Amino acid sequence: MNLTQGAYEQLRADLLACRILPGSRLKIQELCTRLSVSLGAIREALSRLTSEGLVLAEPQRGFRAAPISQEDLQDLTRVRIEIEGLCLRRAIEVGDVDWEARLVAAFHRLSRMPERAAADPARTSDEWAEAHAGFHMALADGCDSPWLLKLRSQLYDQSERYRRLSVPLTTEKRNIGEEHQGIVDAALARDADKAVALLSAHLSATTRILLTAKLEVERQREMAE
């Protein structure tokens, strides 16, 4: 792996995990020092991340992590539900036994991963996050439309930042393993309507958690005033 690719992958992982907070300024020299790479490698990595929508390039002001907002989250969730639903319906329609095997394997791997980081139980572990991404990819990859799959992947990455932020804010009891199991069971039974409905509810839950947490913070602020 060359240094530019390594810098890109590390920055991308930090952005998706919100170790680099949304909206924060990305200082090129600091990144060069932290990642031990050249100015050119950092600029190329940031350029790639800008094309993916994870970084913003501002004229005369440099780069910053793409911000998040309530409006963006709601729009992103609506679009993701539509695209993920289309992918899953098509996968159920045309996916073969190899797709079923990949899906079962991805679910099994995910179910064996500890969700929370051992050193910080309020955060998702990177290993679980990787397995979770693999599971959602496996749900869709029986779909035979490269464009749908490409759009799905882009939307997943954008949603991942919000999902990571939602984990420490979760106060309701949520059995994500059961949610995943239900989707898998419906997909393997070739019940597209049920599978898509369960997937839509699963995706909406993260949005609800974040919006509820934001409203609660605002309510407490108003009471303090």
Salt bridges, closest charged atoms under 4 A:
ASP14 OD1 - ARG19 NE 2.85
ASP14 OD2 - ARG34 NH1 3.31
GLU52 OE1 - ARG12 NE 2.92
GLU58 OE1 - ARG25 NH1 2.79
GLU58 OE2 - ARG64 NE 2.58
ASP75 OD1 - ARG78 NH2 3.87
GLU84 OE2 - ARG80 NE 3.13
GLU84 OE2 - ARG152 NH1 3.21
GLU93 OE2 - ARG90 NH1 3.14
GLU100 OE2 - ARG190 NH2 2.68
GLU115 OE2 - ARG116 NE 3.97
ASP120 OD2 - ARG123 NE 3.81
ASP126 OD1 - ARG19 NH1 3.31
ASP126 OD1 - ARG164 NH1 3.44
GLU130 OE2 - ARG109 NH2 3.95
ASP141 OD2 - ARG102 NE 3.23
ASP144 OD1 - ARG90 NE 2.78
ASP157 OD2 - ARG12 NH2 2.21
GLU160 OE2 - ARG163 NH2 2.91
GLU160 OE2 - ARG164 NE 3.14
GLU172 OE2 - ARG208 NH2 2.94
GLU179 OE2 - ARG174 NE 2.88
GLU179 OE1 - HIS202 ND1 2.54
ASP193 OD1 - ARG89 NH1 2.95
GLU216 OE2 - ARG219 NH2 2.70
GLU218 OE2 - LYS214 NZ 2.33
